[in-house]
Every structure is written in C-alpha cells, then in structure tokens.
Amino acid sequence: MPSLFVIIFAIVLVGNLLYRYLLHPLALGPLSRIPGSNLYALTKWRLAQDDWAGQRTRSINSLHLKHGPVVRLGPNEIHFNSLSALRTIYGAGSGFERTNFYRPFDAYGRRNLFTFASVADHARRKRLLAHVYSKSAILKGHTADIVKDKIRDFLDLVQKTPQSEGVEIFAALHYYSIDVITTFLYGTLGGTTALQGNEVHRGLLGDIMDPARRRLAWFAVHLPSLTKYLYTRTGLSERLTQPLLPMRKPSTYTGIRAHALQAMHDYRDASPDTRSKAQDSIIARLWKVKQDDGLDDLDIASECADHLLAGIDTTSDTLMFLIWCLSLPHNAHIQSRLIEECRSLPATAFSNGVVDLEVADRLPYLDAVIKETLRLFAPLPASEPRSSPVETVIDGYTIPRGTVCSMAPFSLHRNEEVFPDPLKWNPDRWLMGEDGEESGRMGEMKKWSWAFSSGARMCIGMQ
C-alpha cells in the first residue's frame, strides 16, 4: 500500500499537470477566449506538424476562414487577419518587437537589420542605409546601371541558350538575383558573375536550392538548441552525429556566408585605389561610418550577408511566379498586353536593349502585373512574429505581455471581401479608372497589401 504522502503527492502532481496543460490553456487562461482548435491551443507541436508537412501558412489561413480574424495557434501564440491588428502590432511606435524566431538569421554571431529585436537598435542601423535603398537611388545612377547590366546578362544567357534546350528558369533567375545583390553590396570586390557562367559563383547557390534546406529550417525553428549542438560538433562527435543532421554539411547559406565574409576581408585589405572602384557599394558606406557608429568588421560582414541572403530567393522566386503566370495559355492576353505596352515606348527609353528603370517604373500595366504577383505569390508569405513587453488589447482581446502575435501576407492577400476571386491572378484589379483616379476598392486593396511588411520594420529593399 502506498503511503498517504505518496497518494497526496500524486494527486497534487496530476492536478497541477491538468491545470497547467489542460484547464489553463483551454478554459482559465487569458487566451482561452480566443477562438480556434483546442489541439493548437494545447501544444505548439500541432502547428509544428503543419510546418513539417509544408502546410503551416495554408493551415493558418484555413483557421481564419473557419474562426474569423483572430485565431489561436499555440499556448502562447495568436494570429490576426485585420487592418486594426496590422496597425496595432506593426505600426510605427507600436512597441512590439521581433522574437527569437529571427535569431537563426544572425551572421557570424552578430545581429543585423533583420534580426535586431529592439526598435532602437534597428532604427540606428537603418539610418545608415536608408538613403541607398530609397526609390530615387534605385531608379537612377550607379544602382540603376547595375540592374540594367545584369538584365542584359540575363537576356544574353537566354539568347545564347539553344532553343532546343531551353533555359532552366529557376536557376537562371537565381543567377540574376545573386549577381545584382552582390554587385550592389560589394562592387568589384565581391560581385558575382553567375549569369556569365562562373561555376564557382553558381556553386554558391547550391545549398540554397537544395530541398533539404526546408528540413533544416524546421529544426532551426522548433529545436534550436539541438540544431546548434548538431552543427557545432567536431572530430569524433561530428562523425557520430552526421546521420542525425537534417541537412548535410555544408548546410544552407554556408557558401553564401563564406563568400560574404571573404568580400569583407577583401575590402578591408584592399588598397585605396581598389576600394575607390567600390565606393558606391553598401560595404563602402558602412566602412565609412565604421568608427563613428561603433561597428567592427563582423558587424559589417553580418549586415552585408543579411542583405545578400534576403535579396536572392525573394527576387528570383517573385520573378519566377510572374513569368510562370504570364506563360499560362489562359493568360496569353495579359502577356500580349504587357508586350504591347513595352513596344509602345520610344527608342530613347531603351539602353542596350533594356528599358530605362525610371521609364519602367511609370508603366501602368507592368506595375499592375508586379503588384498582382506580389499579392498572390508574396516572396515571404508566412507569419511575421512579434511580441509586446506590456499587456495589449487587439481586436477586443486582452493579450498578455510576451504573447507571440503574428500576421501573414498569405491570409491578408486572400480576403475575398477586399480581393474578389482572390485565388485568380488578375493584374486588371490594380488598374486605375479611365479618369486616372483610384477607386475606393483600389485604396482598400493597398491597405491590405503587405508583401513587404509595414511600419518601421518594413523591408528596406522593397524598391
């Protein structure tokens, strides 16, 4: 017979477990009023299961369709799909900060513009770079020349490839993206020439295009400590843990980050004359303010590596979806209209066969095609987690401090009340009226358009 003490201890233990893991999350906790599936409310691993299956974003959208604009995703995570929540969580001065979800994107052990948690740290770094990413800086001068040169390289690649072979568009667009962003970041001291056939530079993209990177991303998000342990083993322990790695070494971004670090070293060790050839690059701008802003070599390398990684998939995938949509037979009329718009331009609008960027920026149908592609195929469609250090009320619900709050372009852009027939790729929805004025619907669509986030943390590279 167990002693009375053992019985009481067992009752207390079971009661505590029932309260903590069942009664509190489902009935008594501050988030228990928020609608959603009980299984999601009980454990974070239900959402992790969707993540593993590659269905996380779709599953969250299904929960919104079933339960409304506020749904529970986990014991401490809420997802929203309303303009009021968008302003509260992501608006300037909201007080919400980025969570540890972003820490795997630190480079060389240093935080950067993407991973800074605090608004103040982010703002200080952004001030150093905002001008070079402005629309006026992108559309003319040095940066515009880079873009036009790489477009010309891309067209040359297409024209030189035998028609019987065709161009493998996924890889070719990645070559274009890495060539643009590395030249923008490093100039001649790290710019790649993948489009021109440089196999070393093309090899940098190998781990990015490896399907196993999705498995590694899952481990990094849901089992960060285990992932860090596995990938930091050396010697015998490395050989023993090799079969357990979610992605074989070199893992995602290894080559890219090594290239970025080498580019920083090359710039640091270059002569003044060599540096002058990269004077309009991002690394040159950061180096110039290095002392005044307390940056060291690794801070600069981390910042540049972050921009490099952020600029590859986002650019190439968006362009891939755009080209794919244009290629579909039922969209032939859209392709024809886009071609007609380009052919209507005067010869002075072209330079070496490429449309001038300032002219392209004023083409209304091209603008509509790009906006619709960003709507339906946002480059980063998934949730962007934030948390507040203080208790907040959002859409009528009291949200305790530290609760993870998220929103996703995927759900925002599929609101059928704002975007009729939301699953149809339809650039015409973005066209102005015949009088050149925006309709009320156009204004509403712009409010819900969130391909680049919003507020102080919106994508610096959106232009």
FITOR-135797 format. One record per residue (C-alpha): x, y, z. Coordinates in Angstrom, 1 decimal. Layout:
<pts>
pt east:X	north:Y	up:Z
...
</pts>
This chain:
<pts>
pt east:0.0	north:0.0	up:0.0
pt east:1.4	north:3.4	up:-0.9
pt east:1.7	north:5.9	up:1.9
pt east:-0.7	north:8.7	up:2.4
pt east:2.1	north:11.1	up:1.5
pt east:2.7	north:9.4	up:-1.9
pt east:-1.0	north:9.5	up:-2.7
pt east:-1.3	north:13.2	up:-1.8
pt east:1.8	north:13.9	up:-3.8
pt east:0.5	north:12.0	up:-6.8
pt east:-2.9	north:13.8	up:-6.6
pt east:-1.2	north:17.2	up:-6.4
pt east:1.1	north:16.4	up:-9.3
pt east:-1.7	north:15.2	up:-11.5
pt east:-3.9	north:18.1	up:-10.6
pt east:-1.0	north:20.6	up:-11.3
pt east:-0.4	north:18.9	up:-14.7
pt east:-4.1	north:19.0	up:-15.6
pt east:-4.4	north:22.7	up:-14.6
pt east:-1.2	north:23.7	up:-16.4
pt east:-1.6	north:21.8	up:-19.6
pt east:-5.4	north:21.4	up:-19.9
pt east:-7.6	north:23.7	up:-17.8
pt east:-5.5	north:26.9	up:-18.0
pt east:-4.9	north:26.9	up:-21.8
pt east:-8.5	north:25.8	up:-22.7
pt east:-10.7	north:27.5	up:-20.0
pt east:-9.0	north:29.6	up:-17.4
pt east:-6.1	north:31.4	up:-19.1
pt east:-6.2	north:34.9	up:-20.6
pt east:-6.1	north:33.5	up:-24.1
pt east:-8.8	north:30.9	up:-23.6
pt east:-11.5	north:33.2	up:-25.1
pt east:-9.7	north:33.3	up:-28.4
pt east:-11.3	north:31.0	up:-31.0
pt east:-9.5	north:28.2	up:-32.7
pt east:-8.8	north:24.5	up:-32.4
pt east:-8.3	north:23.0	up:-29.0
pt east:-5.3	north:21.0	up:-30.1
pt east:-3.5	north:24.1	up:-31.4
pt east:-4.2	north:25.8	up:-28.0
pt east:-2.8	north:22.9	up:-26.0
pt east:0.5	north:22.4	up:-27.7
pt east:2.9	north:24.2	up:-30.1
pt east:3.7	north:20.9	up:-31.7
pt east:0.3	north:20.9	up:-33.6
pt east:1.5	north:23.9	up:-35.6
pt east:4.9	north:22.4	up:-35.9
pt east:3.3	north:19.4	up:-37.5
pt east:1.8	north:21.6	up:-40.2
pt east:5.2	north:23.2	up:-40.6
pt east:6.9	north:19.9	up:-41.2
pt east:4.3	north:19.0	up:-43.8
pt east:4.8	north:22.3	up:-45.6
pt east:1.2	north:23.4	up:-44.8
pt east:1.7	north:25.9	up:-42.0
pt east:0.6	north:29.0	up:-43.9
pt east:-2.3	north:27.3	up:-45.6
pt east:-3.4	north:25.7	up:-42.3
pt east:-3.4	north:29.1	up:-40.6
pt east:-5.4	north:30.6	up:-43.4
pt east:-8.0	north:27.8	up:-43.0
pt east:-8.3	north:28.6	up:-39.3
pt east:-9.1	north:32.2	up:-40.2
pt east:-11.7	north:31.1	up:-42.8
pt east:-13.3	north:29.0	up:-40.1
pt east:-13.0	north:31.1	up:-37.0
pt east:-12.5	north:34.7	up:-38.1
pt east:-9.8	north:37.3	up:-38.0
pt east:-8.3	north:36.2	up:-34.6
pt east:-7.2	north:32.6	up:-34.0
pt east:-5.1	north:30.7	up:-31.5
pt east:-2.1	north:28.9	up:-32.8
pt east:-0.5	north:27.7	up:-29.6
pt east:-0.4	north:28.0	up:-25.8
pt east:1.3	north:31.4	up:-26.2
pt east:0.7	north:32.4	up:-29.9
pt east:-2.1	north:34.3	up:-31.6
pt east:-2.6	north:35.0	up:-35.3
pt east:-4.5	north:38.0	up:-36.7
pt east:-6.0	north:39.0	up:-40.0
pt east:-7.4	north:42.5	up:-39.8
pt east:-6.3	north:46.1	up:-40.5
pt east:-6.7	north:47.1	up:-36.9
pt east:-4.4	north:44.4	up:-35.7
pt east:-1.9	north:45.3	up:-38.5
pt east:-1.7	north:48.9	up:-37.2
pt east:-1.5	north:47.8	up:-33.5
pt east:1.2	north:45.2	up:-34.0
pt east:3.3	north:46.5	up:-36.9
pt east:2.5	north:50.2	up:-37.0
pt east:5.2	north:52.8	up:-36.2
pt east:5.6	north:53.2	up:-32.4
pt east:3.6	north:50.1	up:-31.6
pt east:6.2	north:48.8	up:-29.0
pt east:6.1	north:45.3	up:-30.5
pt east:9.5	north:43.8	up:-31.0
pt east:10.8	north:40.8	up:-33.0
pt east:11.0	north:37.5	up:-31.2
pt east:13.8	north:34.9	up:-31.1
pt east:12.4	north:33.4	up:-34.3
pt east:14.7	north:35.7	up:-36.2
pt east:17.9	north:34.7	up:-34.4
pt east:19.0	north:31.9	up:-36.8
pt east:19.5	north:34.8	up:-39.3
pt east:22.3	north:36.3	up:-37.3
pt east:25.6	north:36.0	up:-39.2
pt east:29.0	north:35.4	up:-37.6
pt east:27.4	north:35.7	up:-34.2
pt east:26.3	north:39.3	up:-34.8
pt east:22.8	north:40.7	up:-35.1
pt east:21.8	north:42.8	up:-38.1
pt east:19.0	north:44.9	up:-39.6
pt east:16.8	north:41.8	up:-39.9
pt east:17.4	north:40.2	up:-36.5
pt east:17.6	north:43.2	up:-34.1
pt east:14.9	north:42.7	up:-31.6
pt east:14.6	north:46.3	up:-30.3
pt east:13.2	north:49.1	up:-32.3
pt east:16.0	north:51.4	up:-31.3
pt east:18.8	north:49.1	up:-32.4
pt east:17.1	north:48.6	up:-35.7
pt east:16.5	north:52.3	up:-36.2
pt east:20.2	north:53.1	up:-35.6
pt east:21.3	north:50.6	up:-38.2
pt east:18.6	north:51.5	up:-40.7
pt east:19.6	north:55.2	up:-40.7
pt east:23.0	north:54.2	up:-42.1
pt east:21.4	north:52.5	up:-45.1
pt east:18.0	north:54.0	up:-45.8
pt east:19.2	north:56.5	up:-48.5
pt east:20.9	north:54.0	up:-50.7
pt east:17.7	north:51.9	up:-50.7
pt east:15.4	north:54.8	up:-51.5
pt east:13.4	north:54.8	up:-54.7
pt east:15.3	north:57.8	up:-56.1
pt east:18.7	north:56.0	up:-55.5
pt east:17.5	north:52.7	up:-57.1
pt east:16.0	north:54.2	up:-60.2
pt east:19.0	north:56.1	up:-61.4
pt east:22.7	north:56.4	up:-61.2
pt east:25.0	north:53.6	up:-60.1
pt east:22.4	north:51.2	up:-58.8
pt east:20.2	north:51.5	up:-62.0
pt east:23.3	north:50.8	up:-64.0
pt east:23.9	north:47.6	up:-62.0
pt east:20.3	north:46.4	up:-62.6
pt east:20.4	north:47.2	up:-66.3
pt east:23.8	north:45.4	up:-66.8
pt east:22.5	north:42.3	up:-65.1
pt east:19.3	north:42.3	up:-67.1
pt east:21.5	north:42.5	up:-70.2
pt east:23.5	north:39.5	up:-68.9
pt east:20.2	north:37.6	up:-68.3
pt east:19.0	north:38.3	up:-71.8
pt east:22.3	north:37.2	up:-73.2
pt east:22.0	north:34.0	up:-71.3
pt east:18.6	north:33.4	up:-72.8
pt east:19.7	north:34.3	up:-76.3
pt east:22.8	north:32.1	up:-76.2
pt east:21.0	north:29.0	up:-74.9
pt east:19.9	north:26.7	up:-77.8
pt east:16.1	north:26.8	up:-78.2
pt east:16.0	north:23.0	up:-78.1
pt east:17.4	north:23.1	up:-74.6
pt east:15.5	north:26.0	up:-73.1
pt east:16.6	north:28.0	up:-70.0
pt east:16.1	north:26.4	up:-66.6
pt east:14.3	north:29.4	up:-65.3
pt east:14.6	north:28.7	up:-61.6
pt east:18.4	north:28.5	up:-61.7
pt east:18.8	north:31.4	up:-64.2
pt east:16.7	north:33.8	up:-62.0
pt east:18.8	north:32.9	up:-59.0
pt east:21.9	north:33.7	up:-61.0
pt east:20.4	north:37.1	up:-61.9
pt east:19.5	north:37.8	up:-58.3
pt east:22.8	north:36.9	up:-56.8
pt east:24.7	north:38.9	up:-59.4
pt east:22.6	north:42.0	up:-58.8
pt east:22.7	north:41.9	up:-55.0
pt east:26.4	north:41.1	up:-54.7
pt east:27.4	north:43.8	up:-57.1
pt east:25.1	north:46.3	up:-55.2
pt east:26.7	north:45.2	up:-51.9
pt east:30.4	north:44.8	up:-52.8
pt east:31.0	north:46.3	up:-56.2
pt east:34.1	north:44.8	up:-57.8
pt east:35.3	north:43.3	up:-54.5
pt east:32.7	north:40.6	up:-54.2
pt east:30.3	north:41.0	up:-57.1
pt east:29.4	north:37.6	up:-58.7
pt east:29.1	north:36.7	up:-62.4
pt east:26.9	north:33.7	up:-62.3
pt east:25.0	north:34.8	up:-65.3
pt east:28.2	north:34.8	up:-67.3
pt east:28.9	north:31.2	up:-66.5
pt east:31.2	north:31.5	up:-63.5
pt east:30.8	north:28.0	up:-62.0
pt east:32.3	north:29.0	up:-58.6
pt east:29.7	north:31.7	up:-58.2
pt east:26.9	north:29.4	up:-59.4
pt east:28.1	north:26.9	up:-56.9
pt east:27.3	north:29.4	up:-54.1
pt east:23.6	north:28.8	up:-54.8
pt east:23.8	north:25.0	up:-54.3
pt east:22.8	north:24.9	up:-50.7
pt east:20.1	north:27.5	up:-51.2
pt east:18.4	north:25.4	up:-53.9
pt east:18.8	north:22.1	up:-52.0
pt east:15.3	north:20.9	up:-51.0
pt east:16.8	north:19.7	up:-47.7
pt east:17.0	north:23.3	up:-46.5
pt east:13.3	north:23.2	up:-45.6
pt east:14.0	north:20.3	up:-43.2
pt east:16.9	north:22.3	up:-41.6
pt east:14.7	north:25.4	up:-41.3
pt east:12.1	north:23.3	up:-39.3
pt east:14.8	north:22.1	up:-36.9
pt east:16.3	north:25.6	up:-36.5
pt east:12.9	north:27.0	up:-35.6
pt east:11.4	north:24.2	up:-33.5
pt east:14.5	north:22.6	up:-32.0
pt east:17.1	north:25.4	up:-32.0
pt east:19.3	north:24.1	up:-29.2
pt east:19.5	north:20.6	up:-30.7
pt east:20.2	north:22.1	up:-34.1
pt east:23.0	north:24.3	up:-32.8
pt east:24.5	north:21.3	up:-31.0
pt east:24.5	north:19.0	up:-34.1
pt east:26.1	north:21.6	up:-36.3
pt east:28.8	north:22.7	up:-33.9
pt east:30.2	north:19.2	up:-33.3
pt east:33.8	north:18.4	up:-34.4
pt east:36.0	north:15.4	up:-34.6
pt east:34.6	north:12.1	up:-33.4
pt east:31.3	north:13.6	up:-32.2
pt east:30.8	north:15.2	up:-35.6
pt east:31.2	north:11.8	up:-37.3
pt east:28.8	north:10.2	up:-34.9
pt east:26.1	north:12.9	up:-35.3
pt east:26.4	north:13.1	up:-39.1
pt east:23.5	north:10.7	up:-39.7
pt east:21.3	north:12.9	up:-37.5
pt east:21.8	north:16.2	up:-39.4
pt east:18.6	north:17.5	up:-41.0
pt east:20.8	north:18.8	up:-43.9
pt east:24.2	north:17.6	up:-44.7
pt east:27.1	north:20.0	up:-44.4
pt east:27.7	north:22.5	up:-45.9
pt east:24.2	north:23.5	up:-44.8
pt east:22.0	north:26.3	up:-46.1
pt east:23.8	north:29.6	up:-46.7
pt east:27.2	north:28.2	up:-45.7
pt east:28.8	north:29.1	up:-49.0
pt east:27.0	north:32.4	up:-49.3
pt east:28.1	north:33.5	up:-45.8
pt east:31.7	north:32.4	up:-46.5
pt east:31.6	north:34.5	up:-49.7
pt east:30.2	north:37.5	up:-47.8
pt east:32.9	north:37.2	up:-45.1
pt east:35.6	north:36.9	up:-47.8
pt east:34.3	north:40.0	up:-49.6
pt east:34.5	north:42.0	up:-46.3
pt east:38.1	north:40.8	up:-45.8
pt east:39.0	north:41.7	up:-49.4
pt east:37.6	north:45.2	up:-48.9
pt east:39.4	north:45.7	up:-45.6
pt east:42.7	north:44.6	up:-47.1
pt east:42.4	north:46.4	up:-50.4
pt east:44.4	north:49.4	up:-51.4
pt east:42.8	north:52.9	up:-51.6
pt east:42.7	north:52.7	up:-55.4
pt east:41.0	north:49.4	up:-55.4
pt east:38.5	north:50.5	up:-52.8
pt east:37.6	north:53.5	up:-54.8
pt east:36.2	north:51.2	up:-57.5
pt east:33.6	north:50.1	up:-55.0
pt east:32.9	north:53.5	up:-53.5
pt east:29.1	north:53.4	up:-54.2
pt east:28.6	north:49.9	up:-52.6
pt east:26.9	north:49.1	up:-49.4
pt east:30.1	north:47.9	up:-47.8
pt east:31.9	north:51.1	up:-48.6
pt east:29.1	north:53.1	up:-46.9
pt east:29.3	north:51.0	up:-43.8
pt east:33.1	north:51.2	up:-43.7
pt east:32.9	north:55.0	up:-43.9
pt east:30.9	north:55.2	up:-40.7
pt east:32.5	north:52.3	up:-39.0
pt east:34.3	north:54.3	up:-36.3
pt east:31.5	north:56.8	up:-35.6
pt east:28.8	north:54.1	up:-35.2
pt east:30.9	north:51.6	up:-33.3
pt east:30.9	north:48.9	up:-35.9
pt east:33.6	north:46.3	up:-36.3
pt east:34.5	north:44.0	up:-39.2
pt east:32.0	north:41.3	up:-38.2
pt east:29.1	north:43.8	up:-37.8
pt east:29.7	north:45.0	up:-41.3
pt east:30.1	north:41.4	up:-42.6
pt east:26.9	north:40.3	up:-40.9
pt east:24.9	north:43.3	up:-42.3
pt east:26.1	north:42.6	up:-45.8
pt east:25.5	north:38.9	up:-45.5
pt east:21.9	north:39.5	up:-44.3
pt east:21.2	north:41.7	up:-47.3
pt east:22.7	north:39.2	up:-49.6
pt east:20.6	north:36.3	up:-48.3
pt east:17.5	north:38.5	up:-48.2
pt east:17.9	north:39.5	up:-51.8
pt east:18.3	north:36.2	up:-53.6
pt east:15.2	north:34.0	up:-53.1
pt east:12.8	north:36.9	up:-52.7
pt east:13.8	north:38.4	up:-56.1
pt east:14.2	north:35.2	up:-58.0
pt east:11.0	north:33.5	up:-56.7
pt east:8.8	north:36.5	up:-57.4
pt east:10.1	north:36.8	up:-60.9
pt east:9.7	north:33.0	up:-61.4
pt east:6.0	north:33.2	up:-60.4
pt east:5.5	north:36.2	up:-62.6
pt east:7.0	north:34.5	up:-65.6
pt east:5.1	north:31.3	up:-64.9
pt east:1.7	north:33.2	up:-64.7
pt east:2.4	north:35.0	up:-68.0
pt east:3.3	north:31.7	up:-69.7
pt east:-0.1	north:30.0	up:-68.9
pt east:-2.3	north:29.8	up:-72.0
pt east:-5.3	north:31.4	up:-70.3
pt east:-3.1	north:34.4	up:-69.5
pt east:-1.9	north:34.9	up:-73.1
pt east:-3.9	north:38.1	up:-73.4
pt east:-2.0	north:39.6	up:-70.4
pt east:1.3	north:38.7	up:-71.9
pt east:0.3	north:40.3	up:-75.2
pt east:-0.8	north:43.5	up:-73.4
pt east:2.4	north:43.7	up:-71.5
pt east:4.4	north:43.3	up:-74.7
pt east:2.3	north:45.9	up:-76.4
pt east:3.0	north:48.4	up:-73.6
pt east:6.8	north:47.9	up:-73.9
pt east:6.7	north:48.1	up:-77.7
pt east:4.8	north:51.4	up:-77.5
pt east:7.9	north:53.1	up:-75.8
pt east:10.1	north:55.3	up:-77.9
pt east:13.6	north:54.2	up:-78.8
pt east:15.0	north:56.7	up:-76.3
pt east:13.5	north:54.7	up:-73.5
pt east:16.0	north:51.9	up:-74.1
pt east:19.6	north:51.4	up:-73.4
pt east:21.4	north:48.4	up:-74.9
pt east:18.0	north:46.7	up:-75.3
pt east:16.9	north:47.3	up:-71.7
pt east:14.1	north:49.7	up:-70.7
pt east:15.3	north:52.6	up:-68.6
pt east:14.3	north:52.0	up:-64.9
pt east:12.6	north:55.3	up:-64.5
pt east:10.5	north:54.6	up:-67.6
pt east:9.7	north:51.1	up:-66.5
pt east:8.5	north:52.5	up:-63.1
pt east:5.9	north:54.5	up:-64.9
pt east:4.4	north:51.7	up:-67.0
pt east:0.9	north:51.1	up:-65.6
pt east:0.3	north:47.6	up:-66.8
pt east:3.7	north:46.4	up:-65.8
pt east:3.0	north:47.9	up:-62.3
pt east:-0.3	north:46.0	up:-62.2
pt east:1.4	north:42.7	up:-63.2
pt east:4.0	north:43.1	up:-60.4
pt east:1.5	north:44.1	up:-57.8
pt east:-0.7	north:41.2	up:-58.5
pt east:2.2	north:38.8	up:-58.4
pt east:3.3	north:40.2	up:-55.1
pt east:-0.3	north:39.8	up:-53.8
pt east:-0.8	north:36.1	up:-54.8
pt east:2.8	north:35.0	up:-54.5
pt east:4.3	north:37.2	up:-51.8
pt east:8.1	north:36.4	up:-51.6
pt east:7.7	north:35.9	up:-47.8
pt east:4.1	north:34.7	up:-47.4
pt east:4.3	north:33.3	up:-43.9
pt east:3.8	north:34.8	up:-40.4
pt east:6.0	north:37.6	up:-39.0
pt east:6.1	north:37.1	up:-35.2
pt east:6.2	north:39.9	up:-32.8
pt east:5.7	north:40.3	up:-29.0
pt east:4.9	north:43.2	up:-26.7
pt east:6.6	north:43.9	up:-23.3
pt east:3.3	north:45.1	up:-22.0
pt east:-0.3	north:43.9	up:-22.0
pt east:-2.2	north:45.0	up:-25.1
pt east:-5.8	north:44.9	up:-26.4
pt east:-6.1	north:43.8	up:-30.0
pt east:-9.4	north:43.4	up:-31.8
pt east:-11.2	north:43.3	up:-28.4
pt east:-9.0	north:40.6	up:-26.8
pt east:-6.6	north:41.3	up:-24.0
pt east:-3.2	north:39.9	up:-25.0
pt east:-0.7	north:39.3	up:-22.1
pt east:2.8	north:40.7	up:-22.5
pt east:5.2	north:38.3	up:-24.1
pt east:2.5	north:36.6	up:-26.2
pt east:3.6	north:35.9	up:-29.7
pt east:1.4	north:37.8	up:-32.2
pt east:1.6	north:37.3	up:-35.9
pt east:0.1	north:38.2	up:-39.3
pt east:0.8	north:36.8	up:-42.7
pt east:0.6	north:38.2	up:-46.3
pt east:-0.8	north:34.9	up:-47.4
pt east:-4.0	north:35.4	up:-45.4
pt east:-4.2	north:39.2	up:-45.8
pt east:-4.0	north:38.9	up:-49.6
pt east:-6.7	north:36.3	up:-49.8
pt east:-9.5	north:38.3	up:-48.1
pt east:-12.3	north:37.9	up:-50.7
pt east:-14.1	north:41.0	up:-49.4
pt east:-11.1	north:43.0	up:-50.4
pt east:-9.8	north:41.0	up:-53.4
pt east:-12.8	north:39.4	up:-55.2
pt east:-11.9	north:35.9	up:-56.6
pt east:-8.7	north:36.1	up:-54.5
pt east:-7.1	north:32.9	up:-55.9
pt east:-7.2	north:34.3	up:-59.5
pt east:-4.0	north:36.0	up:-60.8
pt east:-5.7	north:39.1	up:-62.3
pt east:-3.5	north:42.2	up:-62.8
pt east:-6.5	north:44.2	up:-64.0
pt east:-7.7	north:44.6	up:-60.5
pt east:-4.8	north:47.1	up:-60.0
pt east:-5.6	north:49.3	up:-62.9
pt east:-6.8	north:52.9	up:-62.4
pt east:-10.1	north:54.1	up:-63.8
pt east:-10.4	north:55.7	up:-67.2
pt east:-10.2	north:59.1	up:-65.5
pt east:-6.9	north:58.1	up:-63.9
pt east:-8.3	north:58.1	up:-60.4
pt east:-8.1	north:55.4	up:-57.9
pt east:-11.4	north:53.7	up:-57.0
pt east:-12.4	north:53.1	up:-53.4
pt east:-11.6	north:49.4	up:-53.9
pt east:-8.1	north:50.2	up:-55.0
pt east:-7.5	north:52.2	up:-51.9
pt east:-8.7	north:49.3	up:-49.8
pt east:-6.5	north:46.8	up:-51.6
pt east:-3.5	north:49.0	up:-51.0
pt east:-4.3	north:49.0	up:-47.3
pt east:-4.3	north:45.2	up:-47.2
pt east:-1.3	north:44.8	up:-49.5
pt east:1.5	north:43.6	up:-47.2
pt east:4.2	north:42.0	up:-49.4
pt east:6.9	north:44.0	up:-47.7
pt east:5.5	north:44.2	up:-44.1
pt east:4.8	north:47.7	up:-42.7
pt east:5.9	north:50.3	up:-40.2
pt east:9.5	north:50.8	up:-39.1
pt east:10.4	north:47.2	up:-39.8
pt east:9.2	north:47.0	up:-43.3
pt east:11.6	north:45.6	up:-45.9
pt east:14.4	north:48.1	up:-46.6
pt east:14.8	north:46.6	up:-50.1
pt east:11.2	north:46.9	up:-51.2
pt east:12.1	north:49.4	up:-54.0
</pts>
